[in-house]
Structure formats: C-alpha cells, structure tokens
C-alpha cells in the first residue's frame, strides 16, 4: 500500500506539471540520500498543494456546491461562501513521499481549511509554491525565544515556517474552527498571525517536526525604500523578567522586551484616526484570545526609519487601503496594518505622516492556559508568595486585560490623562536595575508623567544608542534632556 500511494502521488505531481509519466521526477530529487527538514518541507508543501488542488477540482465537479467550491449550507457566524463542513477541520491527509531514494511521511492537517484561508487572503497556490518551493529555504536554527522552535524563511521573505510542539498542535486543531471564523470575519484588519498551512514531517533517523507556515510580520517589500527595522520588541504586558541585559545585547540578541521599551521613553504614534482604530482592533483580537483561553502571546513591534522617497504625499496622511500609501499595490495577504511600507507609517497629532514605519502583529497564539500553567501559577503565587497578577503564567482573562492595559498605557501614544498616569515606568526601572544596573540610566518621572532617560555619567549617549538596539533612538525625552545639559 505504501508503494502504491507513493506511485500515485508521483504520477499526480508529474501530471500537474505537464510532464510525461516516464520522465524522472525532478521535484523529488535531492543532493544526498539523507535530507533535512528544511529540504523536505518544500517537497511536502508542493505535494500537499497538488493533491489539494486536484481534490478541490473534483469536489466542484460533483455538484451541490457554490461557484467558489463551498457547500451552500451555512453555519452561524460564517458567511455562506466561506462555510466548511465540520469534518474538514479534523481531516488529516497522509502521504509517503520520496527524495532521491529516501522516503518520508507527510501529514497535511485540515488541508481544505488552510486552502480556503489562503484563498481568503488572495494567496494563490502558484504564489504560495513560488515562495516556499522555487528556492531553497533559509534558516533552520533556534529562535531567540525560550520555546526552542526552529524557524525557516523563504528567500523572498513572504513567509516564516515555525515548528510547534505536540501540545500546541493538539490545541491548534481544537481551536481551528474558531480561528477560521475569526479570520474569515475580520481578516482585513486582525493583528493575529495568518496561518497558511500545518504539516507534520517524519524523516528517517530524525526527530518528527510539526511545522506551521505563516505570514512574515517584518517583511519590507523590495519596492519600498526605507531603512532596516533597527528596533524590535516582543511585548507581553509584563515587567517581570522582561528585560534584555546589556550583555545579552552585546552577545547578539536583537529583539528587546517590555522593560527595554518602557525605559526607552518611546511611544507608537498612530494619530487621531488610526490610533483609535488600532485600539479597537486590539481589543477585538484579545477578546478572541481570552475566549479561547490563550495566554503568553506578544505584540511584536518593529520600527524602521523612513527613506527620502517613503512619503511622496507631502506629509499628508493616507489611510490604508488596497493600495499602499506609496501608491504601490500592497501584498494581497497583508492586513490594513501592513499596507504602508509593509507596515503602518507613524502619524503626528495632526495626522500628517511621520518619519518612521511601525510593524505591528500579535504572535505566539498557541499557548493554552492549561493544567500545567495552572499548577505553575498556584505554586509561584501560593508557595513562593509572588504577586499573582505579575506572574507570566496567569489565566487568559488576567493576561488579556494586563496586555491591553500595558499596550494602551505604555506603547500607544495618547493624550488621555488616565493613561499617562502609569506606574509601569517606576516598575520597569526596578526590574531593569535588578537585571543589569549598568545597562540603564536614571529614570525620571515628572509631574506630567512624561519620561526622560538620564544616562550614566560615563556614557556619551551616542554609543549607548547603538549598543542597546536603539533604546534612545530619536527618543524625544532623551533628546530634550541632552539639550538641557
């Protein structure tokens, strides 16, 4: 049966490419008998997409389907044209593939669901395969986070592939119907990651990997002329153990954390129109996360300096649309927050365009507040007597409320006096000093609750700006303080 299935997959792939059945299957060639996960993933994705395209075409020909290939029955919360039968969310298509004589197993989870999600974001199979399969994938190393996940990147930067744990897989499959409904209903503006495929690879002699393919929140379109994303933050809304030290930065850690951001004195400035829209969307997405008992997610924030040609509108604000603020067609699978230079251009208080582009996305949404997290929380709170609200392991309601509170008070610029009166700054200094007192200056908080960062006396300021990944990069509070001394 294994050989018959392999032969069938090979024949379908050849026919899909217009090749003779007697021709060698160049798709499944590899330079050695032992292939890596990075080499096997493009082979698996191409095989999965070919089988899915063929299966979808057969469904349409059967009848009883809408022109879009979906049954005309509708479930609550999902429009008729996007309805999928419940069985599709639990379906797993299993295949055995081969590369230069090495056989490996592929499990394609909910293939019709992810095919429909790609279609929802106007991502054609051809474009998906071009990004994931035409050129060898990059990466394969462990990321900076504590998860130990492996990351792969396609050459054009459109997608990131990340390994997930068995628990994350089980949880993702369980919430997939809810995720699908949320993305269908709110796909244009959601800050949640866009997942385009979920695969399990079993290679001989290697560890089994489950890999999810998602959009790259930090991709700058090649046609856009702006600087690199030189400030990156992973923000969870907690200050406990959320500081990257000077030693870690010097060792090459590029993504900073909550304490680092608060200490920088920076704010994300989205103006009077986009600001409230962003906050409404954040609350909507966090509600979905809380409803699905999800915690430990982050707001991924990147900041890039705009180039001289990034604002041809003469400083007038341009609302995100199907066309970017630069007049160039936006990537079809990008949200409204990724339409300008690949992100969202900063706005001044009068809504004119600023000098930076922000890249904003919620990431790491597959951690459930499960029994393990509940035990961790109770042990730290009741046995170690730690502040239960400040712990990283808290239930989804507390986590979501704390997350929104932090983003509103410390990340998004606001003239609301209630938001300006925040205790995060004093707590950030305490946490930062406990980790590495030499990495920070003195934090001053005036009566108006604006921040200024005073560097140590032996620091010239400029060198610290580069050493700390942009702690004081164009920081108005720091610049004001420096001008006064």
N, C-alpha and C positions, 0 to 999 in steps of 0.2 A: 504493500500500500504506500509506503514511503517513496519508493522509486516511481510508482505511478503518479503520485501527487507532484513530485519534483519534475517529472517529464511534462505534466500538464502545465505547471507554472512556466517552465521554459518555453513551451510552444506558444502560450498566450503572450509572453513578453516579446517573442520574435514577431508574431503576427501584428501586435500593436505597433511595432516599429517598422512594419512593412518589409521584414526580412524573410528570406527563404527558410523553411524549417530545416533545411540541410546545412544552413550556414552556422558557423561557430557562434556561440552566444557571447559576444564581446562584453555584454553587460556584467556577466558573472566572472570575468577574468580578474585575477589579482596577481601581484608580482611574486607571491610566495604561497606555500601550502597552508600556512598559519596566518589568518587575517586578524586584525584588531577590531575592536568595537567601532572605532572611528571609520574603518574601511567597510565594515559590514553594514553600518547604518544606511548609507546611500543606496546600497543594493536592496536592502529590506524595504526602504521607502518607495523605491521605484516599482518593486514587485507588488507592494500593497496597493499603490495608486492604480497600477494597471488592472489588477483584479477588481478594485472598487469601481473603476470607470466601466469595465465590462459588465459588472453586476448591476450597476445603476441603469445602464442602457437596456439590459434585459428586463428590469422592472418596468420601465416606461413602455416597453412593447407589449406587456401583458394586458394592460388596460386597467380601468378603475383608478387611474392616477391623474393628478393635475398636470398641466404642461410643465411644471417645474419638477416633476418626478416624485411628488409627495401625495399621499393619500388625502382624499377630500374630507376626512374626519378631523375634527379639531379638538384639542384639549384646552382646558381652562388656562388662560394666561399666554397662550401661544397662538399667533395668527394662523389661519388655515394653510397658507402657503409654506409655513415652516414646520408644520406638525410632523412628528416622527412617532411611530409605534413604540410603546414601552420596551419591547423586546430588543430594539436596536441599541438601547443603552447598555444592555448586558451582553450583547453579541461579541464574541471574540473569534476572529478568523485566524486559523493556524496554518502555517505553511512550512515546508522544508526547502531551503534554498542551498545553493552550492556556489562556491567561488574557487575556481582552479582546483577542483577535486575535494575541497573542504566543505562539508555540509554543516549547516547551522539552522536552528529553528527560529521562526518568527511568529510572534503572536501580535496581531493587529487589533487593538481594543476599540470597540464601538466605531468601526470604520465608516459607517454611514453617517454617524453623528459628526465626526470630525470633517468628513467630506462636505457635509452641509454647512458646518461652521466656516470652512474655507470659502464656500460659495457665498455665505452671508457677508463676508468681507471682500467679495470680488477677487478672491485669490484663486486663479485658475490652476488646474492640475499642472499645466505646462509651466507656469511661472514658479509653482512650488518645486517641481522637479528640477527646473533650471537652477534654482538657488541651492537646493540640497544635494543634487546629484551630478551636475555638469563639471564641477571642480572638486578636488579633494577637500574634505572638511579640515578646519583648523582646530587647535586646542586639544582637549583631551586631558587636561590637568585638573587638579582640585582647586575650587574657587577659594576666595578669602574667608568665606563664612565658616561656621562650625559644623555644617551639615556633612561635609566630606563629599559632596556631589561632584561629579565630573561634568565639565562643560565643553561643548563642541560649537564651533561657529562656522557658518557658511562663508565663502570667500567674499560675497557681495555685502555681507553684514546684515541681511534682512532678518535672519532667524538665529535663535540660540536653542541648542538642544541640551537638556539637563537630565541627569539620572535622578530617579526618585526611589525612595525606599518602598519595601513591601507594604508597610503601614500606610504610606502616602498613596500608593496605588489603590489599595482597598478603599480608602476614604474618598479618593477622587472618583472612582467608579460609582460609589454610593451617592455622591452629590452631583454627579454629571447631569442628570435631568434638570436640577435646579440651576446649575451653571449655564446649561444650554438655553434655558428660558430667559435668564438674565441677559445673556449676550445677544439673543435674538431681539429682546425688547429694548435694550439700551446700548447696543453695540457701538453706535457712533460716538458716544461720549463717556463710556465707562473707563475707569482708570485701571481696571483689573487686567491681568495678562490675557492675551489671546492665544489659546492653545489650539494647535493645528493638527496634532497627531500624537498618539500614545502607543508605544511599541515595546515589546519585550524581546530581547535577543538572547539566545542561548548558544554560545560558541563552544566548541570542544576544548576542554582544558582551561577554560576561562570562567570567571565569575559571571553569573547571569545579571543582566542590566535591564531595567525598565527606564525608558527614555521618553520624555515629553518634549515636543517641538513647540516653540512659542515665538512671538514677535520680539525683536530686539528694541528695547525702550531707549537705548542710547545710540541708535544709528542715525548718522547725519547723511542725508542724501548727497551723492557725489556732485550734483549740480549746485549745491549750496556752498557759498564761500563764507564760512565763519571759522573761528578758531576751534581748537580741540576742546572737548569737555574737560576742563582742567580742575573742576571742583565736583566731587562726587560724594554723596551722603546716603547712608542707609539709616532711615529714621523710624524708630518703633514707638516713640512717645514715652520712653522710659529713660531715666538717667542712671539707673543702677548698672554698673559695669558696661556703660555705653560710651566709652571714650577710647580713642586710638592714641596711644602714647607717642612721644617723640621718637623713642627707639623703634617702635613698630613702623612709623612713617619712614624713618631712615632705612629700615630694612626692606622697604618697597610696598607697604600697604597703601593702597590708593583710595580706598573707599572709607571715608570717615563716618562718625556716628553722632548721636544726638548731642552729647556734651560738647563735641567739637563744633557743631553747628551753632549751638546757643552761645558758646564762648566767642564765636566769630562776630556776633552782633549783626549778621546779615538777615535779610528778610526777602521772601519771594514777593515781588510786586507785580500784581496782575491787573491793577486798575479798578475802576468802579463798575465795570460791566463784567469782565471775565472773572474778577475776584469772587463775587457772589455766586456766579455760575459754577466755578470750581468747588466752592464750599458746599453747594447743594449736591453736586455730583459725588463729592467725597462722602457726605452723609448717606446718600443713597447706596453707594457701594459698601460702606461699612455696615449699614443695616443688613445687607445681604450676607456679609461675613458673619455678623452676630447671629443671624437667623440660622446659619449653617454650623454654628459652634466652632468657628475658625478663629485662631489666635496666632500670635508670633509672626504676623505679616509686617511689612515695612513699606514706607513711602520711599521709593528710590528717586533721588533728586540729583540731576546733573546741571551744571551751569557752564555755559560757553560764552566767550566774548564774540559779539557780532563783528563781522568784517565790514569794510567800507561799502560793499555792494549789497549788504544784507537788508537795507531799508530804503528801497527806491521810492517809497511813498512820501518822502519829505517829512517823515516824523508823524504822519497821520496814522492812527490805529486802523488796522484791518482785521475784521472779525474772521475767525477760522471758518473755512468752507471747503467745498470740493477742490477749490483752487487755493494754493498757499498764499501767504502774504507777499511772497516774492513773484507771484504771477506764474509759478511753475506748478504743473499738475502734481498733486500730492500722491503719495503711495496709497493704493486702494485699501490696504488693511490697517491704516493708521487712524487713530481716534481724532476727535476735534482738538485734542491737546498735543497732537503731533503733526500739525499741518503747516507750521511756520518754522522754516529751517530744520524741520524734523522734530520740532518741539513747539514751544509757545514763547513768543517774544515778550520780554518784560514790558509792562506799561507804567508810565508815570501817573501821578494823581489826576492829571487832566486827560488820561487815556491815550496820550501820544506814545509812540513806540520808544522803548528804552534801548540800552546798549548791550543787553545780554539776552540769551535764549535759554529757557528753562526746559528740562526734560523731566517729566513727572509721571510716575507709574507706581501702582501698588504691586508688590511682588511677594513671592513665598506664601501662597494662599492655601497650601495643602496640609497645614498642621492643625489637627483637631484637638480641642480641649478634651482629651481622653482620660482614661483611668490613670495612666502613668503621670500625666500632667497634674491631675488632681492630687495624687499622692505627693508629688514634688511640692506642690503649693502648701498642702497641710503640714508637711514636715518642716519646711522653712518658716512658715508662719507660726505654728504652734510649738514646735520643738526648739528651733533656733531663735524664735521670738523676733523675726524680721517683719518689717512693715508689710502687711499682706497686700496693700494697694501698690506698693513699689516693685513687687516681685515680677519677674518676666513671665512666670507661669501663673496666669490668672484666667478666670473664666472669660468666655468670649464677650460677655456684656461689659465687664470691667475693662477688658483690654480695648474694646472698640471705643468706649467712652473716653478712656485715657488717651488713646491715639488721636481722636478727633480734637480733644481739648488741647493737646500739645501742638498739633498742626495749626489750629486756629490761633493760638496764643503766641507761639514761638516761630512759626515758619511763614505764615501768610501775613503780609503787611496789612495793618488795619488801623483806623483812627478811632476805633471803639475803645473808650477808656477802660471798660471792663476787661478787655483783652490785654491792654497794656499793663495792667496791674498783675503781673505774673511772678510767682515765686520760683519758676524754673531756673532763672538766672543764678540766684544765690545757691540753689541746689547743684547746678551744673558746676559752679566753681568748687564746691565741696568735693564732688565726685572727681573732677579733673585733678585737683590738688592731691587727692588720695592716691591717684594712679601715677602721676608724674608731675610734681610741682614745678619742675624746671621747664615744662612744656608750655606753660601759660603765664600770662602776665596777671596783673591785679584787675579784677572785675569791679568796676564802679557802677552803681545804680543810682541815678539822681532821682529827684522827687517826681519827675515826669515819667519815670520808669524806662527811660531810654538808656541804652548800654554804651559804655566806652571801654575799650580794652587797652590797658596800660601794660606795655611790655616790660620785661626785666631791664634793669639799668644797664646791663652789659650787652643788650641787644640793640642792633641798629634798625630793627623793624623790617627793612627790605629783605634781608636774608631769611628772616622768620617766615615771611610771606611765601617764599618758595619752599622752605623746608617743611611747612605744615600743610602742603597741598592747598594753599590759598586761604588760610584762616583769616587773614586780614586783606584778602584780595578785594581792592576797591571798597573796603569797609568804611562807610561814611563816618561812623563813630570813631574808628581808629584814625582816619584822616583828620577829623576835627581835632582830636586830642593832639596829634602830632603837630598840627599847625599852631597849637597854643603853647608849644614848648620849644 
